[in-house]
Amino acid sequence: MVEWVQAELDSLAASIEPDGIEKQLAENRLFPNPDADELHDPLGEPEEKYYWQFD
């Protein structure tokens, strides 16, 4: 039982290290490549206009 608990703790500790987090992000595709994302806007957000600005 102690060996199992130690193995679980080691697994959890590895998952919160930077390499483990990077691996999880890649597996879950939380931050896909912007070139492959159909909702990616290369121009970004338009600049905010205020009612007192004139074009």
Secondary structure, 3 states (H helix, E strand, C coil): CHHHHHHHHHHHHHHCCHHHHHHHHHHHCCCCCCCCCCCCCCCCCCCCCCCCCCC
